[in-house]
Amino acid sequence: MGLWTLLEGFLLLANALAILNEDRFLAPRGWSFSEVSGTGQAKSLKGQLIGLIYATQYLRVPLIILNVITILVKLVSG
């Protein structure tokens, strides 16, 4: 496994986190941002993961740019 493959894997993981819908997927399972921020659990592992999910959702435009760059590199390199 090379560095490029590892970076592609992280990009796929970021894509998966960015498309999670809070109303349909996260809130019914108790993973909404309001539940964690209101109870003071922001320092726990669950709070850290929820923060990561919301960070990837806010960074969708740079994520789209990284996806386009990855697609172009794959088209050029074969």
N, C-alpha and C positions, 0 to 999 in steps of 0.2 A: 504494500500500500504506500503510495507516494504522498507527498505534501498536497498536490493538487486534488487528489481523491479525498483526502481528509477535509480540505477546504470546501469541496463540493458537498460533502456530508453535512458540515455545519450550515451551509447555505440551505440545504434541504430541510434541516431541522428548524432553522429560522423561518422558512416559508410555512412549515407546518404550524408553528406557534402564531404566526401572523394572521392566519385565516380562522383561528378559533373564535367563535361567536360567544359573547358573554351571556346573552339572554337564552340561547338554546343549548349551550354546552356547559359553560362554566358555572353559572348561577345555580342550576339544579343540583350540582354536585358540591356546592359550598365553596367554590373557588372564585367568587366574585371579589373585586377589589374593595368594594364597600364593606364587606364582612371582615376583611383582614385589617383594613385601616382603622375601622371603628373600634375594634377590640384590642388594639395594641400588639398584634401578633406580627408586625412588619419585620421583626428581626428573626422570626422562625424560618425554617426551611420552606414551609408552605408559603409564607409571605414573600420570601425571596423569589420563589418560582412564579408566583402571581405577578410580582414586579417585573420579572423577565418577560413574561407573556405580554404585559402591557407595553413594555419598552419596544418589543418587536412590532407591536401593532402601531405604535407611533412612528416607527422608522420604516414605513412601507415604501416611501419614495426611494430612499437609498437602497432598499432591498430589491426594488424593481430594476434599478440601475445595475446592481450586482448580478441579477439574473440575466439581463441583456448582455453584459460583458462576458459572463460564463457561456452563454449560448454562442456568441460570436467567436470566442476562443475555441469552442468545440467544433464549430463549422470550419474554421480556418485550419485547425490542427488535424482534424479528421477523426 
